[in-house]
Amino acid sequence: MIDLNKEKLKLNYPCNWKYKIVVLETINIKTVVTDVVSQREHKVKESNVSKKGKFKSYTLELLVHSDDDRKGLYENLGNHDDIKMVL
C-alpha cells in the first residue's frame, strides 16, 4: 500500500488548480475571492448547498505559477474571515 503522506505532489507549473471553498450562505463569494486573488484571472462556480442551506461550497479555479504560489493561495484563502473551509 502506498503511504500518501510520504509522497510529494509532482506538478508541471504553471497549471490550473482548483480549490473548494465553503462559506456561509449569506457571504458574497465574488467579494471574498477578489480579496484574496486580487486581479488574477479566475473562475468561481457554485458546487453545493448544505442540507439546511446554511453553507455553500464553490470551486475556485485559477492558474498557479509554482508550488509556493499554490500553497500561499491555499493559506490566504484559509485565513480569510469569511471562508469556513478550503479543500
C-alpha positions in Angstrom: 0.0 0.0 0.0 1.2 3.5 -0.8 1.6 5.9 2.0 0.4 9.2 0.5 1.9 11.2 3.4 5.4 10.2 2.2 4.7 11.1 -1.5 5.4 14.5 -2.9 2.9 16.0 -5.4 4.7 16.4 -8.7 3.2 19.2 -10.9 4.4 21.0 -14.0 3.9 24.7 -13.4 2.2 26.8 -14.4 -1.0 24.8 -14.2 -4.7 25.3 -13.4 -5.6 24.4 -9.9 -9.0 24.1 -8.2 -9.8 25.0 -4.6 -13.1 24.0 -2.9 -14.3 26.9 -0.7 -17.0 26.7 1.9 -18.7 29.9 3.2 -21.9 30.9 4.9 -24.9 31.1 2.5 -25.1 34.9 3.1 -21.5 35.6 2.0 -20.8 37.3 -1.3 -18.3 34.8 -2.8 -17.1 37.2 -5.5 -16.0 39.8 -3.0 -14.3 37.2 -0.8 -12.4 35.7 -3.7 -11.3 39.1 -5.1 -10.0 39.9 -1.6 -7.6 37.0 -1.9 -6.7 36.7 -5.6 -7.0 40.4 -6.5 -6.8 40.9 -10.3 -5.7 37.4 -11.2 -7.9 35.7 -13.7 -10.1 33.1 -12.1 -13.4 31.2 -12.3 -15.8 30.6 -9.4 -18.6 28.0 -9.7 -21.2 27.1 -7.1 -20.8 23.5 -6.1 -23.1 22.5 -3.4 -25.5 23.8 -0.7 -25.7 22.2 2.8 -28.7 20.2 3.7 -30.2 23.1 5.9 -29.0 25.7 3.4 -26.6 27.4 5.9 -23.4 26.8 3.9 -22.5 26.9 0.2 -19.4 25.5 -1.4 -17.8 26.8 -4.5 -15.0 25.7 -6.8 -12.3 28.3 -7.4 -10.1 27.6 -10.5 -7.1 29.7 -11.4 -3.6 29.4 -12.8 -0.9 28.8 -10.3 2.7 29.5 -11.1 4.7 27.5 -8.5 4.3 25.3 -5.5 4.8 28.3 -3.2 2.1 30.2 -5.2 -0.4 27.2 -4.8 0.3 26.8 -1.1 0.2 30.5 -0.5 -3.2 30.9 -2.1 -4.5 27.9 0.0 -3.2 29.6 3.2 -4.6 33.0 2.3 -8.0 31.5 1.5 -8.0 29.6 4.7 -7.1 32.7 6.7 -9.9 34.8 5.3 -12.5 35.6 7.9 -15.5 34.7 5.7 -14.2 31.4 4.5 -15.0 28.5 6.8 -13.1 25.7 5.0 -10.7 25.2 2.0 -10.0 21.9 0.4 
